[in-house]
Amino acid sequence: MKTVSLRIDTDLLADVDRLVKPFRYSNRTELIRQAVREFVEKLENDRERKSSKKNILVNDEIIAELEKRFGELKQ
């Protein structure tokens, strides 16, 4: 594991410290590590969802184009 140094606003750090014991973390580092892990996972999931939506839109455009061309052939 690598060590990372960061600056955190005093109020945010107080919130972190307040949550350590109720959520049974050994220390603030464990809580922050878990929070970062969950945030990264959320970002990755959001990116995958956006990519899926984009693929659906592209597929809808392809279907619309095929329907347009097929409709032209029928006329």
C-alpha positions as CSV (number, residue, x, y, z in Angstrom):
1,M,0.0,0.0,0.0
2,K,1.2,3.5,-0.8
3,T,0.9,6.5,1.6
4,V,-1.0,9.6,0.4
5,S,-0.9,12.9,2.1
6,L,-3.9,15.3,1.7
7,R,-5.4,18.3,3.2
8,I,-9.0,18.1,4.5
9,D,-11.1,21.0,5.8
10,T,-11.4,21.1,9.6
11,D,-15.2,20.6,9.6
12,L,-15.0,17.6,7.2
13,L,-12.3,16.0,9.3
14,A,-14.4,16.5,12.4
15,D,-17.2,14.7,10.6
16,V,-14.9,11.8,9.7
17,D,-13.7,11.6,13.3
18,R,-17.3,11.6,14.6
19,L,-18.1,8.6,12.3
20,V,-15.1,6.4,13.1
21,K,-16.5,4.7,16.3
22,P,-20.2,4.4,15.4
23,F,-19.3,2.6,12.1
24,R,-16.6,0.5,13.9
25,Y,-13.6,1.7,11.9
26,S,-10.3,1.4,13.8
27,N,-9.2,4.9,12.8
28,R,-10.0,7.7,10.4
29,T,-7.6,6.2,7.7
30,E,-9.8,3.1,7.4
31,L,-12.9,5.2,7.1
32,I,-11.3,7.5,4.4
33,R,-9.9,4.5,2.5
34,Q,-13.4,2.9,2.4
35,A,-15.0,6.1,1.4
36,V,-12.6,6.6,-1.5
37,R,-13.0,2.9,-2.5
38,E,-16.8,3.4,-2.7
39,F,-16.5,6.7,-4.5
40,V,-14.3,5.2,-7.2
41,E,-16.7,2.3,-7.6
42,K,-19.6,4.7,-8.0
43,L,-17.7,6.7,-10.6
44,E,-16.9,3.5,-12.6
45,N,-20.6,2.4,-12.4
46,D,-21.8,5.8,-13.5
47,R,-19.4,5.7,-16.5
48,E,-20.6,2.2,-17.4
49,R,-24.2,3.3,-17.2
50,K,-23.5,6.4,-19.4
51,S,-21.7,4.2,-21.9
52,S,-24.7,1.8,-22.0
53,K,-27.1,4.7,-22.5
54,K,-25.0,6.0,-25.3
55,N,-25.0,2.6,-27.0
56,I,-28.7,2.4,-26.7
57,L,-29.0,5.9,-28.3
58,V,-26.7,4.8,-31.1
59,N,-28.7,1.6,-31.6
60,D,-32.0,3.6,-31.7
61,E,-30.5,5.9,-34.4
62,I,-29.4,2.9,-36.4
63,I,-32.9,1.3,-36.2
64,A,-34.5,4.7,-37.2
65,E,-32.2,4.9,-40.2
66,L,-32.9,1.3,-41.2
67,E,-36.7,1.9,-40.8
68,K,-36.3,5.1,-42.9
69,R,-34.5,3.3,-45.7
70,F,-36.7,0.3,-45.5
71,G,-39.7,2.6,-45.7
72,E,-38.2,4.3,-48.8
73,L,-37.7,0.9,-50.5
74,K,-41.4,0.0,-49.8
75,Q,-42.7,3.2,-51.6
